[in-house]
């Protein structure tokens, strides 16, 4: 955070800020959706959205792992590209 924003902060303060930023939205959602069946519906919706978005994250990462210009001798073989793509398309 200090490098990107050019903002100097003590490590313990930075830790408190980042944890607060992470926990406050979670608490707000838990208070808004107080009934457990609503939280279950929200969880199902998030799982569906993640299953739709997963290929858009895995495919570029797998493709960039196969570019010898970027990774040099650590280049991934074809199976290193195919396996994540196949698993990203599987639906539970």
C-alpha positions, -999 to 999 in steps of 0.1 A, spaced: 0 0 0 28 24 8 45 19 -26 14 22 -48 -2 52 -30 31 68 -18 15 67 17 37 59 46 21 41 76 33 20 105 29 -18 98 5 -23 127 -17 6 115 -17 -8 80 -27 -42 93 -56 -26 112 -68 -7 82 -67 -36 58 -84 -59 82 -111 -33 89 -116 -28 52 -120 -66 48 -143 -73 78 -167 -43 76 -185 -53 43 -188 -89 57 -205 -76 88 -228 -53 68 -239 -83 46 -245 -105 77 -266 -78 93 -286 -71 61 -293 -108 54 -301 -119 90 -322 -149 81 -300 -180 74 -320 -189 43 -311 -155 28 -274 -161 35 -277 -195 19 -292 -180 -12 -265 -153 -13 -239 -181 -10 -254 -200 -39 -254 -168 -60 -218 -162 -52 -208 -197 -61 -226 -194 -95 -208 -161 -102 -175 -176 -93 -180 -206 -116 -188 -182 -144 -158 -160 -138 -132 -187 -131 -124 -195 -167 -117 -158 -174 -90 -159 -147 -75 -193 -153 -72 -193 -191 -50 -161 -193 -28 -173 -164 -24 -207 -181 -16 -191 -215 9 -167 -200 26 -197 -182 33 -211 -217 51 -181 -231 88 -188 -231 95 -151 -234 80 -144 -200 90 -175 -180 121 -187 -197 131 -222 -188 102 -226 -165 78 -229 -194 47 -251 -188 41 -280 -211 7 -286 -228 -7 -306 -199 0 -276 -176 -22 -255 -198 -49 -281 -206 -56 -293 -170 -65 -259 -155 -87 -251 -185 -105 -284 -182 -110 -281 -145 -122 -245 -148 -150 -258 -171 -162 -286 -148 -194 -279 -130 -202 -295 -96 
